[in-house]
């Protein structure tokens, strides 16, 4: 598992813990969407939100730490 997938999974778990602490019956259904999307991204490596933003015209730039000519 890559660090990015682990970060996405960790974010999903933190949001799910927040929903659990609030109460599953009190949390709005919209709060479950990021949990599902982030868990899907961690499991498959496909990020649906990144695809949506790319289709809307935003560029998919690599993280600055992923650039090959980065000086250490």
LINQUIVEN-V322549 format. One record per run of one state. SS is the DSSP state (~ for helix, > for strand, _ for the rest). FROM is the first residue (numbers start at 1). TO is the last residue. If there is no record, write none. Layout:
SS/FROM/TO + SS/FROM/TO
//
This chain:
_/1/2 + ~/3/22 + _/23/30 + ~/31/44 + _/45/47 + ~/48/55 + _/56/63 + ~/64/66 + _/67/72
//
